[in-house]
Amino acid sequence: MKVHLLVTNPLHAERWASELSFRSIRTGFPTFQIHAQLNGCEAVNFKPREGVIVEEGPATNHHRWIHELISCLDEPFIIADTDLIFYADMEKIFTDFVSRGTLLAGQFIPQHRCDFNKCVTRARLHTALMFINPVGVRMALARMLVEFPAQAFRDVDLLEYLKPRYEARRGEDGHRQRIFWDTASGLYHVTGGEAFDERALYCYHHLAAGTWAKLAVAGGVKHLEDYHQSILAHPESGRGGWVQQEEYYAARRV
């Protein structure tokens, strides 16, 4: 199986956020092929690690990159952010997804009210580390679209279900609610998927918002950069960090 990472020099974070995953990715995936796509000229200073296949590509963004992978590949694959730390071998976990015919798998993020965007954020499987069966995903989207009777409205691209977007909704009382669909949230609502279990979650840690930490801090997420630096200084302390992340979401579920 192949693991794909999009390498972008972060404009709103420190440089470590575009390189961290490569320090331990062979712990998580000792034999899988690792593909690093350089995000246009933004990643010209990237220093590849041994055994990583580096591919140059045009400047893009995260959801368009995922769209390209799902549209062009047929074999199941993995996408990973560049701000991860791996603690254990995950290869059997991901090959088991293939055996079970899983379409998507990742850390489940419940619907919650986000401190940063001040919106109700829809549930999804997190794209920081995600298993994707591209053929199954394309078939699931096609099946869903034919359920709608109006032919004129069936021409909906996969990209629409991948890109993050804001929307506003008003209830019968006239109150406006702000809604946020994060990356691939729409796709999760089409295909469903498997949430990572504890075994998988203990194998890695995602330094959330690592690639845009300065924006998050400016938006009111206090102490985020201090937290990142503490994990970088003592990487093993991040193991099990998903427990605190889930406590955060649980406290804000709506």
C-alpha positions in Angstrom: 0.0 0.0 0.0 1.1 3.6 -0.6 1.2 6.5 1.9 0.8 9.9 0.3 1.8 13.2 1.9 1.4 16.7 0.5 4.4 18.8 1.5 3.8 22.6 1.7 6.0 25.2 3.3 3.6 26.5 6.0 2.9 30.2 5.9 1.2 30.3 9.3 3.4 27.9 11.3 7.0 26.8 11.9 8.9 24.8 9.4 8.8 21.6 11.5 5.1 21.3 10.6 5.9 20.4 7.0 8.6 17.8 8.0 7.7 16.2 11.3 5.9 13.1 9.9 9.0 12.0 8.0 11.0 11.6 11.2 9.0 8.6 12.3 7.0 7.5 9.3 9.0 4.3 8.9 7.9 3.4 12.5 4.3 3.6 11.4 4.8 2.1 7.9 8.1 0.1 7.7 7.4 -1.4 4.3 4.7 0.6 2.6 5.7 3.0 -0.2 6.0 6.6 1.0 5.2 9.3 -1.6 5.8 13.0 -0.8 4.3 15.4 -3.3 5.9 18.8 -3.3 3.3 21.5 -3.4 4.6 23.5 -6.3 7.3 26.0 -5.7 6.2 26.3 -2.0 8.2 23.2 -1.1 11.5 23.8 -2.9 13.5 23.6 0.3 12.1 20.2 1.3 14.9 17.7 2.2 13.7 14.2 1.4 14.3 11.3 3.8 15.9 8.1 2.6 13.3 5.7 1.1 10.7 8.5 0.4 9.6 8.9 -3.2 9.5 12.6 -3.9 7.2 13.8 -6.6 6.9 17.3 -7.9 3.5 18.7 -8.7 1.7 22.0 -9.5 0.6 24.2 -6.6 -2.6 22.9 -5.1 -4.5 22.8 -1.9 -5.3 19.9 0.4 -8.8 19.0 -0.8 -8.0 19.2 -4.5 -5.0 17.0 -3.9 -7.2 14.4 -2.2 -9.6 14.7 -5.1 -6.9 14.0 -7.6 -5.8 10.9 -5.7 -9.3 9.5 -5.4 -10.1 10.2 -9.1 -6.9 8.8 -10.5 -6.0 5.8 -8.3 -7.7 2.4 -8.1 -5.8 0.7 -5.3 -6.6 1.6 -1.6 -4.1 4.1 -0.2 -3.4 6.2 2.8 -3.1 10.0 3.2 -1.1 11.5 6.0 -0.5 15.1 7.2 3.1 16.3 7.7 2.6 17.1 11.4 2.3 13.6 12.8 4.4 11.4 15.2 4.3 7.6 14.8 4.9 5.3 17.7 4.1 1.8 16.4 3.7 -0.2 13.2 0.2 0.4 11.7 0.5 -1.6 8.5 -1.7 -4.5 9.6 -4.4 -2.1 10.8 -4.6 -0.7 7.3 -4.4 -4.0 5.4 -7.3 -5.2 7.6 -9.4 -2.2 6.2 -8.7 -3.6 2.7 -9.8 -7.1 3.8 -13.0 -5.8 5.3 -13.9 -3.7 2.2 -13.8 -0.4 4.2 -14.3 2.7 2.1 -12.9 5.3 4.6 -11.2 5.1 7.9 -9.8 7.7 10.3 -10.2 9.3 13.7 -13.8 10.1 14.2 -14.5 13.7 15.0 -18.1 14.2 16.2 -20.3 17.2 15.4 -19.2 20.0 17.8 -19.0 23.7 18.3 -15.5 24.8 17.4 -13.7 27.4 19.5 -11.7 28.6 16.5 -14.3 29.0 13.7 -17.2 29.7 16.1 -19.4 27.3 14.1 -21.2 24.0 14.4 -18.6 21.7 12.7 -20.1 18.7 11.1 -18.9 15.2 12.0 -16.2 13.6 9.8 -13.3 11.2 9.8 -10.1 13.2 10.2 -7.9 13.5 7.1 -4.7 13.8 9.2 -4.3 10.1 8.7 -6.9 8.4 6.6 -7.5 5.1 4.7 -9.3 5.6 1.3 -10.6 2.9 -1.0 -10.9 5.1 -4.2 -13.0 2.7 -6.3 -15.4 2.1 -3.5 -15.7 5.8 -2.8 -16.4 6.6 -6.5 -19.0 3.9 -6.6 -20.7 5.1 -3.4 -21.0 8.6 -4.7 -22.4 7.4 -8.0 -25.0 5.3 -6.2 -26.1 8.2 -4.1 -26.4 10.6 -7.0 -28.9 8.3 -8.9 -31.1 8.3 -5.8 -32.1 11.9 -6.6 -34.9 12.2 -9.2 -33.9 15.4 -11.0 -31.4 14.5 -13.7 -30.2 18.1 -14.0 -28.9 18.1 -10.5 -27.0 14.8 -10.7 -23.8 16.3 -12.2 -22.1 16.9 -8.9 -18.3 16.5 -8.7 -16.6 14.5 -6.0 -14.7 17.8 -5.2 -17.9 19.2 -3.7 -17.8 16.6 -1.0 -14.1 17.1 -0.2 -13.7 20.9 0.0 -14.2 22.7 3.3 -17.0 25.2 3.3 -19.1 27.5 5.5 -22.9 27.7 5.3 -25.7 29.5 7.1 -29.0 28.0 8.1 -32.1 29.6 9.7 -34.6 27.8 11.8 -38.3 28.4 12.0 -37.6 31.0 14.7 -35.4 33.0 12.2 -32.2 32.3 14.2 -29.2 31.9 11.9 -26.8 29.1 12.7 -23.3 29.0 11.3 -22.2 25.6 9.9 -18.7 24.4 8.9 -18.0 21.3 6.8 -14.3 20.5 7.2 -12.2 18.7 4.6 -13.9 15.5 3.5 -16.7 15.9 5.9 -19.2 15.8 3.1 -17.7 12.6 1.8 -18.0 10.9 5.1 -21.8 11.7 5.1 -22.0 10.0 1.7 -19.9 6.9 2.3 -19.8 6.4 6.0 -16.6 4.7 7.2 -14.8 3.2 10.1 -13.5 5.1 13.1 -10.0 4.3 14.3 -10.2 2.1 17.4 -7.9 2.7 20.5 -5.3 0.3 19.0 -4.9 2.6 16.0 -5.1 5.9 17.9 -2.3 4.9 20.3 0.0 4.3 17.3 0.3 8.0 16.3 -0.3 11.5 17.4 -1.5 14.5 15.3 -0.2 17.8 16.4 -3.5 19.4 15.6 -3.4 22.6 13.6 0.4 22.2 13.3 0.5 23.7 9.8 -1.6 26.7 10.7 -0.9 27.2 14.4 -0.3 30.9 14.3 -3.8 31.4 12.7 -5.3 29.2 15.4 -3.6 31.1 18.2 -4.7 34.4 16.7 -8.3 33.0 16.5 -8.3 32.3 20.2 -6.9 28.8 20.6 -4.6 29.7 23.5 -1.4 27.9 24.4 -1.4 25.8 21.2 2.2 26.7 20.2 3.4 26.0 23.7 1.7 22.6 23.6 3.3 21.8 20.2 6.8 22.7 21.5 6.4 20.5 24.5 5.5 17.5 22.3 8.4 18.2 20.0 10.8 18.3 22.9 9.4 15.0 24.3 7.7 13.2 21.4 6.7 10.1 23.5 4.5 12.4 25.6 2.2 12.8 22.7 1.2 9.2 22.8 -2.4 8.9 23.9 -3.0 12.6 23.1 -6.2 11.5 21.3 -7.8 11.1 24.7 -7.6 14.8 25.4 -8.7 15.6 21.9 -11.8 13.5 22.3 -12.5 15.1 25.7 -12.4 18.5 23.9 -14.9 17.3 21.3 -17.1 15.6 23.8 -17.4 18.8 25.9 -18.6 20.7 22.8 -20.9 18.2 21.1 -24.1 19.6 19.7 
